[in-house]
Amino acid sequence: MPSDLVVTRATIVTADARDSVIPEGAVAVTGGRITAIGPAAEIGRDAARVIEAPGMILMPGLINTHCHAADSLFRGLVEDLPLEPWLQTVWKAERAILDRATCRLGARLGLAELLLGGVTTVMDMFWHPQETVGAAKDLGMRVSTGGIFFDFPGMDGHIAERRVADAEAFFSEFAGDPMVLCGTFPHGAYTVGPENLAAARAVTDRHGGLFCTHAAETRAEVADIETRYGRRVIRHLEHLGLLDERTVLAHCVWLDDEEIEILARRRVTVAHNPMSNLKLASGFARIADMLAAGVRVTVGTDGAISGNDLDMWMALRMAATLPKAATLRADAVTTAQALRMVTRAGAEALGAGDRLGSLEPGKQADMILLSTDRAHAAPIFDPMTHVVYSAAKSDVRHVFVAGEQVVRDGELVRLDLGALLAEVRALAPRIAASIA
């Protein structure tokens, strides 16, 4: 039978376990899944649509494992502060501005930026997570999110006592949706006490979902948790029984050797956010040591409010290079390790390694085509090296999610970006006034 789509004559960076690269390759897609991949001469062109892509790079869509997409509404609003005082100002603005409609608007803005930059799946933590799902569906991308846990009245107006019901309702609505990877998302051990952390974990365990929280982002956080509970952050989470292969911890900047060993033993994922860590002066995560210990490391952008954009290519390059400078070892992170962080490791972190994260037969056709017709793309001796160290979000020409084209020639297919930007700009004066 004919395929739905064939992309042919591209250089294919598969991101599979062998780091295979197919110089003049083709991919066939039927029913949203890859049915064949290999040399272009061996893949038939009998398809409803054939895309000729000579000179282009075809690779998996990027997976962003930590983001607050709707916080894009506050891009550049709060500057030159470390995390703790920065958060107080951020929360003041969020409390004044956010409701279901503005969360949907902000999520559309942030997710649109990600999708245009080649991100096809994002793990997002924010208020009114149903609105984040709605925004993702508006654009045609995958999202991992779920019930937020926070001990204090949240920016969504909800109190701690209703968080379990909120989380259960989210699972009831979206469990089984192939475009949504459900979980629970307590903000952090310094804003969520042991009882509510355990409640969040219990909800996600009942449904086989994911568990994501901020952890050990700053020295101040580590000192606070140690003062309160007599243990550093990772030991505290371990003591509460929260760490396993379904746990994703954002940041993990301040870890000691034993904590790294705990993460490796428990098969926890660390979502590294280098841009945010640098801009908020949080520090340098021990990425090389984590990788050496066998910790799964992935990459996130964090929110545009802390990093000013949602550029996964910049985050990828920082994740690949900062550990080299920090350790004085040029091989601290290899090209293959770096690429894995934003593809296959990201999929595994979300429990979706069997269907996402690489271009292989049977997997979902979440893939992007990169242009190589610019000065920074010549010459290319190694396509993987180009992807990690030279490629940019402006190179992303076409994006497919489950075989559906959602970005064409650098423009969104499903959403009017101009109308979206006009709506955000109209809200900007009110946002600025919220912290005046």
N, C-alpha and C positions, 0 to 999 in steps of 0.2 A: 504494500500500500504506500502511496506517496506520503512524505513527511509534511508537517505543517510549515516547517522552516528549515532551510539550510543556509548556514553562514560558511562561506568557502574562500579559500586562498589567503586566509589570515595566518599570522604567526600565533600559535595557540600556547599560552602559558597555562597549563592545566591546574597547577597547584595540587596535584595528586601526591600520594605518598612517595613517589619516585622523582618528584619535581620534574616531570616530563615536559618537554617543550617540543611542539610539532611545527617545524619551520614553514611549511606550506600546507596548512591543515584545513579541515572542515569539521563542522558539527551539524548533525541532523537532530531535529526536535519534533516530537509528536506528543500531543496531549500535555504539553508543559514540561515534559521530561526529555533528557538527552537519550536518543536511541542509538546514535553512532558517533564516533569521533576517531579521527585518524588523518592520514595524508589525503589531501584534496582529491588526488587521482583515484582513491579507493572509496570515496563517499559519493553516492549517487546524488544527482541534482533533481530528482523527481520529487518536487515539493510545491506546495501552494505559493511559497515565496522563497526566492533565492537572493541572498545578499552577497554580492561580490565585495571582498574586503582585502584586496592586495595591499601589502605594506602596512596593514593595521594589526594591532595586537588584540586578540580575543582572550579574555581571562574571566575568572569568576567575579561576580559582584563582591565588593568589599563588605565586611561585616564589622559594624561599630558596636562594641560591647559596653559602652557607657555613654549616655547622653541625657540631656534634659532639653529636648527639642523646643518645647514651647517657651523656654527661657530666652529664645532668640528675640523675643519682644523687647528684652532689656539689654541688648547688645551695646556695650560701651557705656552703660549707665553708671556703673560703680567701678572706679579705677584706683590703682595704687594702694590697695589695702591687703593685708594678709587675711587668711580665710575667716577667722572668727569675727572680727569687726565687719568684714566684707559681707558675711552672711546676714548680719543684723540689718544692714541697709537693703540687701537684696530682698529679705523677707518683708520689710516695710513696703517696698514697691509691689511685690507679689500680692500682699494682702489688700492693697488698694485697687489693684487692676484685675486680678484673676477671677474669672467665673467660668462656667462651661464654655461660653461663646469665645472668650478671649484665649482660653486654653486651646480650643480647636484652631483658632486663628494662628496662634504662636506655633502650634505643632505643625500646621501646614507650612508655615514659613521655614521652620528648621528642617523638616523632612524634605521639603522641596530642595533646599540647599544640599542636603546629603545625597538625594537621588540624582541631581544634576552632576554631582561629583563622583558618581559611580558606586554609592552605597546602596545595596539592595535589601539589607537587613540591619535593624538597629535595636539594641536593648536600651529602653528608655524608662526613666524614673521621673514621674511628675504627677501633679495633682490632676484629678479627673482623668484617669488613664483611658476610660472609654472614649474620650475625645481624641486622645492620641491614636487609638485604633481607627477611629473614624477618619482622621486626617491621613493616616497611612493608606487606608482603603481608597480615599479620594485620589491619591497619587499612584496607587498600585504597587506598594512595597510591603515587605514583611516587617513586623514589629514584635518585640518581646517586651511586655509590660504587665502591670497588674496592680493589685491593691497596695496603696501606700500605708505605712505605719509610722506614727509620730505621736509622742506622748502628749504634746500640747495641742490646743486647737489649731488646725492646719489652715493653710491658705485656701483650702476648698470649703472652709466653714465646718468641717467635720471634727468631732471630738474623738478621743482615743477609744471610747467605749463602743463606737460603731465601726471601727476599722475592720474587725473580723467579718462582720456582715458585709461590708463593702467588698472585701477580698473574695468572700464566698460568692457574692453576686457576679463578680468579674469572671470567676471560673465557670459559673453556670452559663454565662452569656457566650463565652468565647472558647471554652474547652472543645477541642476537636476542629476548630477553624484552622485550616492549613496555613493561613497567613498570619496567625497570632500564636506566639509562644508564651504561655501564661506563667506567672509566678507571683511571689509576694516581694515587696520592696520596702522594708523598713529603712528609714533614712540613715541611721547610724547608731552605734552603741552609746553615743553621747546625747542623742535626742530620743532614744527609745530604750527604756529600761528592760531588765532581764525578762520580766513577765510578758511584756508585749513582743519582745523578740521571739520568745518561745511560742507565743500565739501565732505570730506570722509564719514561723516554721511549721507549726502544726497544720495550718491551713494548706500550705503548699505540699506538705507531705501527704495529706489526704487525697490530693489530686495528682500527685506525681509531677508537680511543677518545679519551677526554678526558684532560687532564693538569692536575692541580690541586695547588698548594702555597701555604704561607704565604710572604709576601714583603714585606720592608721595613716590618715592623710597628712596630718601635721604632728609636730612634736607636742604642741599644746593638747591635742586630742589624746595622745598616748599618756601624757601626764595626768590628764583629767580622769581617764578610765582607771589608771593605776591608783589614783587617790581614792576613787569611789569604791573599787572592787578588789584592790590588792593584786591585780594582774594587768599586764600589758594587753593591748586590744585583741591580738590574735589568740592569746591564751584565754582571754575572757570569752571569746566566741567559741573556742574549743571546749571550755568548761561547760558552756550552755548547750553543747551538742548540736551546733549549727553548721558545722563544716563537713562537707562531703563533695562528691563529684557534681552535684547540682547547685553548688554555691559559687556565686560570682562576687568577688570582693573588688570594689573600685578603689584604685590608688595604691594602697599598701606601700607607702613611701618609707615609713619608719618601722622596719622589722629587724629583729636580731636573728642570729643563726638558728636558734631553736624554733623561732616562729616560721622561718622559711622551711625548716624540716617538717613542721606540722602541716603546712600547706601542701607540701609534696606528698606526705603520707596520706593525707585526707583527699588528695586529688582535687583540690580547690583550684578554681581559675582566678587569676589576678587580671583585672582590666586596667591596663597601664594608660595613663592620661598625661603624656609628657608636656603638652602645651599648657594645660591648666596648672600642672605642678610648677612649671617655670614661672608663669605669670603671677600666680598667687604666692610665690616664694615658699612653696611647701617643701621643696627639696628634690633630691635625686633618688628615685627608686632603685633598689639593688637588682636590676633586671638580669644582669649577667649571672649573679649568684643564684637567682631563682631558676633561670634556665639550666644552669649546671646541676642544680638539685633535682630537676625534673618537674618543676612547677609549670603548669600550663599558663602561658602569658598571652594575652590578647591586647588589643588596642582600642581606646575610645577617644572621642573628641572632648568629652564632658560637654557642658553647655556653652553656647556662644556668649553667655554673660560672663564666663570666666576665661574664655580663650578668644573671644571676639569673632571667631568663625567656626565652622564645622568642617574643617578641611582634613579628611582622613589621609590624604597624601602627605601633608605636612606632618601629621601625627606619626605616620609610618616611618618617614625619614628620621624624625627625632628618636623614635623607638629603636631604630637601627643604629644611630650614631652616638647618642648620648652615653650609652654604656661603654662604648669604645674609649671616649674621653675620660669617663669616670674611673675606668680600670687601667687605663694606659695600655689596653690590649686591642689591637686592630681586629682581632677575630672574636671579640667578646660576644657579638651577635652576628651570625652569618647572614648572607643574603637570603638563603632558604629559610632560616629561622624567622627573619623579619617578614617575609611574604606569608609564611604560615600563620603569623599572629593575626593578620587581617583577613584570612581566608579559612583554611581548614580548622585551625585552633578555635577561631571564633564560632564556627559551626558546632564543634564538639562542646564548647562551653555552654551552648544553648540546647544541648541534647539533640542536635540535628545533624550530626556528622554523617549520618547515613544518607542524607538527602541534599545537603548544602555544603558549600565551602570549596568545592573543586569541580572541574569539568570532567565528568566520567559518565559512562552509560548507566542509566537508571536514576541519575540524580536530577533534581530540578534544574531547569534551564535558566538559572539566575546568572547572567553574564553581561559583560560590558565590552564594547569595542573602543579602543584607544587610537586616536590619530597619531601618526609618527611623521607628519609632514612639516614639522617645525624645527627651528635651529637646534633646540636642545635635544632633539631626537636623532641626531646624526653625528657620527656613525653609531650603530647599535651592534656591539660584538656579542652581548649576552642579553637576551630579552628580559630575564629575571632581574638582572642588575639595573636595567633601564627602568623597570616597573618600580623598584624599591627606591632608587636614588635620583631618577631624572623625571619620571612621569608627574603630571600635575592634573588637578581637577579640570583645568581648561582643555585637557587632551581628551576628555570623555565625550564621545560623539553619540553613541547609541547605548541604551540600557534596556535589558530584557529581564523580566521577573516571571518565572514559570512560563517562559517562552513568549510572553506578551511584551511588545515593545512599549515602554513607558517613557523613554527619552529618545527623541529622534533629532539628529543633527543639532544636538546640544539644547533642545527645547523640550519642555514637558509636554506629554501627549494628552494627559487627562485634565490638566488644570491650567487655567489662564494665569500665568505668573504676573502679568501687568496688573490685573484686577486685585490679586492678592497683595502686591506691594502697595497699591494705592490704599487698601484698607488698613494695612499696618501703619503707613505714614500718617493717615488720618488720626490714628490712635496715639501717635508719638507725643503730641503736646500734653496729653493727660498723663502719660507715663512719666515724662520729665517732671511734671508738677507733683508726682507722688512722693518724691524725696526732697522737694524744695523746702 
